[in-house]
Amino acid sequence: MERHGNEDTGPGGGVRRAFIGSFTSAGGHGITAATVDGATGALTPTGATDAVADPSFLALRPDGAVLYAVSETERGAVAAFGTDGPAPRLIGAPEPVRGSAPTHLAYTAGHVVAAHYGSGSVSAQPVRPDGAPGPVTGLVRHRGSGPDHDRQAAPHAHQVLPAPDGRHLLTVDLGTDSVRVCVLDPVAGTLTVRRETALRPGSGPRHLAFHPSGGHAYVLSELAPTLTACRWDDRTGTLEPVAEVPVRPAGATGPGYPSALAVSPDGRFVWAAVRGDDTIAVLQLDGAGERPRLVAAVPCGGRWPRDLVADPSGRRLYVANERSGDVTWFDVDPATGIPSRAGAVPAPAASCVVLA
């Protein structure tokens, strides 16, 4: 089913777009397309599709013509959508990932790679000429567990992300307290684990983001809740933790579960969404990028911020608030990195935001 609204044009007739993923099982619309006002950052929905169940995470092909979505279900799948209309348009049929509850995906080297939280595995699927994913050609099953018996009894792959060098893939596993470094054979489509970096036991790493220089990465842990700064060597594919800092202010009470992070394009700040606290943590980086320091925590504009993304300029942040059912945008102070709420749009069971 598709829903349509009015489509706005930007300067020169071009249209800036955003796409919002959501949980259809919790009343979400599926994938909603929106225009982005270049002057204010405001989102205006143009259409939505619920062609796949629970499209909780999205990723664009680099040319922006195809949008990929996980179907975070027990029999997980990946689907492709055309982005040329007011509502996303399903391309072909969703393709099974041979794993359960995929939570994250990325496009790289002509393949879609996905991390499966339920089965603790990572898959690779070649992309057909029309943009649709083909059958799985590469599958890695994580092994191990962690000290939290409720959350870490088994592997839980939560993210798979291409490194800036284009040769390595990093898979973040909440269940094993580790990040694996893999390589994807672009011809055969196979995945091979080359290294595994251990993080603090019980920290529960969830998501990772790279510094724009490519020499450092930051791992956000859900169970700790902390941010770990790491050195990244693209020649050897080595990830080395160097510092771990909190993402909640001293004296914070009650549970807090970090979910997503973004690094500013100028490499000066890291922003992290924290569920429970319902805040955006602002961390300032030193010149080397190795010593994050928490400088502020501001309200996220809703409840249970599941995703956070910065626009390419770093002037705005967008937060998908799952339980309040909205996407909130913020203007960022360029001197301090502190965001201030600028607006919001309803988005039931929102789980992800991507910007075209």
C-alpha positions as CSV (number, residue, x, y, z in Angstrom):
1,M,0.0,0.0,0.0
2,E,1.3,3.5,-0.8
3,R,0.3,6.9,0.5
4,H,1.0,10.0,-1.5
5,G,1.2,13.7,-0.7
6,N,2.6,16.8,-2.3
7,E,6.2,16.9,-3.5
8,D,8.3,20.0,-3.1
9,T,11.2,21.1,-5.3
10,G,14.4,22.6,-4.1
11,P,16.7,25.2,-5.7
12,G,17.1,24.7,-9.4
13,G,14.2,22.2,-9.5
14,G,16.1,19.5,-7.6
15,V,14.5,17.7,-4.7
16,R,16.4,17.0,-1.5
17,R,15.1,13.8,0.1
18,A,15.0,11.9,3.4
19,F,13.7,8.4,4.2
20,I,12.3,7.2,7.5
21,G,12.1,3.5,8.4
22,S,9.7,2.3,11.0
23,F,8.2,-0.8,12.7
24,T,5.0,-1.8,10.9
25,S,4.3,-4.3,13.7
26,A,4.0,-1.3,16.1
27,G,1.8,0.9,13.8
28,G,4.5,2.4,11.6
29,H,3.9,3.3,8.0
30,G,6.9,1.3,6.7
31,I,9.2,3.6,4.7
32,T,8.2,7.2,4.4
33,A,9.8,9.6,1.9
34,A,10.1,13.3,2.7
35,T,11.5,16.4,1.1
36,V,14.1,18.4,3.1
37,D,13.9,22.2,3.2
38,G,17.4,23.4,2.5
39,A,16.9,26.6,4.5
40,T,15.2,25.3,7.7
41,G,15.9,21.5,7.6
42,A,12.2,20.8,7.9
43,L,10.9,17.5,6.6
44,T,7.7,17.2,4.6
45,P,6.4,13.7,4.0
46,T,5.5,12.9,0.3
47,G,4.5,9.3,0.5
48,A,5.0,5.9,2.2
49,T,5.0,2.2,1.5
50,D,4.5,-0.8,3.8
51,A,5.5,-3.3,1.1
52,V,7.8,-5.1,3.6
53,A,7.3,-5.7,7.3
54,D,9.4,-3.8,9.9
55,P,11.9,-2.0,7.6
56,S,13.8,-0.8,10.7
57,F,17.0,0.2,9.0
58,L,17.7,1.8,5.6
59,A,20.7,2.5,3.4
60,L,21.1,4.3,0.1
61,R,23.1,3.2,-2.9
62,P,25.8,5.9,-3.4
63,D,24.0,7.4,-6.4
64,G,20.8,7.7,-4.4
65,A,18.7,5.9,-7.0
66,V,18.0,2.8,-4.9
67,L,17.2,2.5,-1.2
68,Y,17.8,-0.8,0.7
69,A,15.8,-1.9,3.8
70,V,16.1,-4.8,6.2
71,S,12.9,-6.6,7.2
72,E,13.6,-7.1,10.9
73,T,11.5,-10.3,11.2
74,E,12.3,-13.8,12.4
75,R,12.8,-14.9,8.7
76,G,14.7,-11.8,7.9
77,A,15.0,-10.3,4.4
78,V,16.5,-7.4,2.4
79,A,14.5,-5.3,-0.1
80,A,15.3,-2.7,-2.6
81,F,13.2,0.4,-3.5
82,G,13.3,3.0,-6.2
83,T,13.5,6.6,-5.0
84,D,12.3,8.4,-8.1
85,G,8.7,8.9,-7.0
86,P,6.9,10.5,-4.1
87,A,6.8,7.1,-2.3
88,P,9.5,4.4,-2.4
89,R,8.8,1.8,-5.1
90,L,9.6,-1.9,-4.4
91,I,12.0,-3.4,-6.9
92,G,11.6,-7.1,-7.3
93,A,10.8,-9.3,-4.3
94,P,12.4,-9.1,-0.8
95,E,15.3,-11.6,-0.6
96,P,16.0,-13.7,2.5
97,V,19.2,-13.1,4.4
98,R,19.6,-16.6,5.8
99,G,19.5,-15.1,9.3
100,S,16.9,-13.8,11.8
101,A,16.1,-10.2,12.8
102,P,18.5,-8.2,10.6
103,T,19.0,-4.8,12.2
104,H,21.5,-3.0,9.9
105,L,22.7,-3.0,6.3
106,A,25.1,-1.2,4.0
107,Y,25.9,-1.1,0.3
108,T,29.5,-1.8,-0.8
109,A,31.3,-3.2,-3.9
110,G,28.1,-4.1,-5.7
111,H,26.7,-6.0,-2.7
112,V,24.3,-5.5,0.1
113,V,25.7,-6.6,3.5
114,A,23.4,-7.1,6.5
115,A,23.9,-7.7,10.3
116,H,21.4,-10.1,11.9
117,Y,20.8,-9.5,15.6
118,G,18.8,-12.7,16.2
119,S,21.1,-15.2,14.6
120,G,24.4,-13.4,15.3
121,S,25.4,-13.5,11.7
122,V,26.3,-11.3,8.7
123,S,25.3,-11.8,5.1
124,A,26.4,-10.5,1.7
125,Q,24.1,-10.4,-1.4
126,P,25.1,-9.3,-4.9
127,V,22.9,-6.6,-6.4
128,R,21.2,-7.3,-9.7
129,P,21.3,-4.7,-12.6
130,D,17.9,-3.4,-11.6
131,G,19.1,-2.8,-8.0
132,A,17.3,-5.7,-6.4
133,P,19.4,-8.0,-4.1
134,G,20.1,-11.5,-5.2
135,P,20.5,-14.7,-3.0
136,V,23.1,-14.7,-0.2
137,T,26.6,-15.6,-1.5
138,G,28.5,-14.9,1.7
139,L,27.6,-15.7,5.3
140,V,29.6,-15.3,8.5
141,R,28.2,-16.7,11.8
142,H,29.7,-15.1,14.9
143,R,30.7,-17.2,17.9
144,G,30.9,-16.3,21.6
145,S,28.9,-14.7,24.5
146,G,29.3,-12.1,27.2
147,P,28.8,-11.8,31.0
148,D,25.3,-10.3,30.8
149,H,23.2,-13.5,30.8
150,D,20.0,-11.8,29.7
151,R,21.5,-9.9,26.7
152,Q,24.7,-11.7,25.9
153,A,24.0,-15.4,26.0
154,A,24.7,-15.6,22.3
155,P,26.2,-13.5,19.5
156,H,24.0,-10.5,18.4
157,A,25.5,-8.8,15.3
158,H,24.1,-5.3,15.4
159,Q,25.9,-3.4,12.6
160,V,28.0,-4.0,9.5
161,L,29.8,-1.0,8.1
162,P,32.3,-0.6,5.3
163,A,35.6,1.0,6.3
164,P,36.7,4.2,4.5
165,D,39.4,2.3,2.6
166,G,36.7,0.3,0.8
167,R,38.5,-3.0,1.5
168,H,37.3,-3.9,4.9
169,L,33.9,-4.4,6.7
170,L,33.5,-4.0,10.4
171,T,30.8,-6.0,12.2
172,V,29.8,-4.9,15.7
173,D,28.4,-7.6,18.0
174,L,26.6,-6.7,21.2
175,G,26.6,-10.3,22.4
176,T,30.3,-11.0,22.2
177,D,31.7,-7.6,23.2
178,S,33.7,-7.4,20.0
179,V,34.2,-5.9,16.6
180,R,35.2,-8.2,13.7
181,V,37.1,-7.0,10.7
182,C,36.0,-8.8,7.5
183,V,36.8,-8.7,3.8
184,L,34.3,-9.1,1.0
185,D,35.4,-10.8,-2.2
186,P,33.7,-8.5,-4.8
187,V,33.6,-11.3,-7.4
188,A,32.6,-14.4,-5.4
189,G,30.6,-12.4,-2.9
190,T,32.1,-14.4,0.0
191,L,32.9,-12.9,3.5
192,T,36.0,-13.8,5.5
193,V,36.8,-12.7,9.1
194,R,40.4,-11.5,9.4
195,R,40.5,-10.1,12.9
196,E,38.4,-9.6,16.0
197,T,38.9,-6.8,18.5
198,A,37.7,-7.3,22.0
199,L,36.1,-4.5,23.9
200,R,35.3,-4.3,27.7
201,P,33.3,-7.4,28.8
202,G,29.7,-6.5,29.4
203,S,29.8,-3.3,27.5
204,G,27.5,-4.5,24.7
205,P,28.8,-2.6,21.6
206,R,26.0,-1.6,19.2
207,H,27.1,0.9,16.6
208,L,30.4,2.3,15.1
209,A,31.3,5.4,13.2
210,F,34.5,6.6,11.6
211,H,36.3,10.0,12.0
212,P,36.3,11.8,8.7
213,S,40.1,11.5,8.6
214,G,39.6,7.7,8.4
215,G,42.2,7.1,11.1
216,H,39.9,6.6,14.1
217,A,36.6,5.0,14.8
218,Y,34.2,5.3,17.7
219,V,32.1,2.4,19.1
220,L,28.9,3.2,21.0
221,S,28.1,0.5,23.6
222,E,24.5,-0.1,24.7
223,L,25.0,-1.9,28.0
224,A,27.8,0.2,29.5
225,P,26.8,2.9,28.3
226,T,30.0,4.4,26.9
227,L,31.8,5.5,23.8
228,T,35.2,3.8,23.0
229,A,37.6,5.7,20.8
230,C,39.8,3.4,18.6
231,R,42.7,3.8,16.2
232,W,42.1,2.3,12.8
233,D,44.9,1.1,10.5
234,D,43.5,0.5,7.0
235,R,46.7,-1.2,5.8
236,T,46.4,-4.0,8.3
237,G,42.7,-3.8,9.1
238,T,43.5,-3.3,12.8
239,L,41.1,-1.7,15.3
240,E,42.8,-0.7,18.5
241,P,40.8,0.7,21.5
242,V,42.5,3.7,23.2
243,A,39.9,5.3,25.5
244,E,36.4,4.7,26.9
245,V,34.3,7.5,28.2
246,P,30.6,7.8,29.5
247,V,27.9,9.2,27.4
248,R,25.6,10.0,30.4
249,P,26.3,12.9,32.8
250,A,27.6,12.1,36.3
251,G,24.6,11.4,38.6
252,A,22.3,10.3,35.8
253,T,19.7,7.9,37.3
254,G,17.7,5.0,35.8
255,P,18.6,2.9,32.8
256,G,20.1,4.5,29.7
257,Y,20.6,2.6,26.5
258,P,22.7,4.3,23.7
259,S,21.5,3.5,20.3
260,A,23.2,5.5,17.5
261,L,26.0,7.9,16.9
262,A,27.3,10.4,14.3
263,V,30.6,12.2,13.9
264,S,30.6,15.8,12.7
265,P,32.1,16.3,9.2
266,D,34.8,18.6,10.7
267,G,35.8,15.9,13.1
268,R,35.3,18.0,16.2
269,F,32.2,16.3,17.8
270,V,30.5,13.0,18.3
271,W,26.8,12.9,18.9
272,A,25.1,9.9,20.5
273,A,21.4,9.1,21.1
274,V,20.6,7.7,24.5
275,R,17.3,5.9,25.1
276,G,15.8,6.0,28.6
277,D,17.5,9.3,29.3
278,D,16.0,10.4,25.9
279,T,18.9,12.7,25.3
280,I,21.5,13.5,22.7
281,A,25.0,13.3,24.2
282,V,27.5,15.8,22.8
283,L,31.1,14.7,23.0
284,Q,34.0,17.0,22.0
285,L,37.1,15.4,20.4
286,D,40.7,16.5,20.9
287,G,42.9,17.3,18.0
288,A,44.1,13.7,17.7
289,G,40.5,12.3,17.8
290,E,41.4,9.9,20.6
291,R,40.0,11.6,23.7
292,P,36.3,12.2,23.6
293,R,34.9,14.4,26.4
294,L,31.2,14.6,27.3
295,V,30.2,18.3,27.3
296,A,26.4,18.3,27.2
297,A,23.3,16.1,27.1
298,V,20.2,17.7,25.6
299,P,16.6,16.4,25.3
300,C,16.1,14.4,22.1
301,G,12.7,16.0,21.4
302,G,10.7,12.8,22.0
303,R,10.9,9.4,23.6
304,W,13.3,6.5,22.9
305,P,15.7,7.9,20.3
306,R,16.6,4.9,18.1
307,D,18.5,6.6,15.4
308,L,20.5,9.8,14.8
309,V,22.0,11.2,11.7
310,A,23.9,14.4,10.8
311,D,23.4,16.2,7.5
312,P,26.5,16.5,5.3
313,S,27.2,20.0,6.5
314,G,27.1,19.1,10.2
315,R,24.7,22.0,10.8
316,R,21.7,19.8,11.6
317,L,20.8,16.6,13.3
318,Y,17.8,14.3,12.8
319,V,16.6,11.9,15.5
320,A,14.1,9.1,15.0
321,N,12.1,8.8,18.3
322,E,10.5,5.4,18.3
323,R,8.1,5.6,21.2
324,S,6.8,9.1,20.7
325,G,6.5,8.4,17.0
326,D,8.3,11.4,15.4
327,V,11.4,12.6,13.7
328,T,12.9,15.7,15.3
329,W,15.5,18.0,13.7
330,F,18.0,20.2,15.4
331,D,20.2,23.2,14.5
332,V,23.8,22.7,15.7
333,D,25.9,25.4,17.2
334,P,29.1,25.3,15.1
335,A,31.2,26.5,18.0
336,T,30.0,24.1,20.7
337,G,28.4,21.3,18.8
338,I,25.3,21.6,21.0
339,P,22.0,21.0,19.1
340,S,18.8,23.0,19.7
341,R,15.4,21.7,18.6
342,A,14.1,23.3,15.4
343,G,11.0,21.1,14.5
344,A,9.5,17.7,14.2
345,V,7.2,15.6,12.0
346,P,5.0,12.7,13.1
347,A,6.4,9.3,12.2
348,P,4.8,6.4,14.1
349,A,7.3,3.8,15.4
350,A,10.2,5.6,13.7
351,S,13.4,3.6,13.8
352,C,15.8,5.1,11.2
353,V,16.5,8.2,9.1
354,V,18.7,8.5,6.0
355,L,19.4,11.6,4.0
356,A,19.8,11.7,0.3
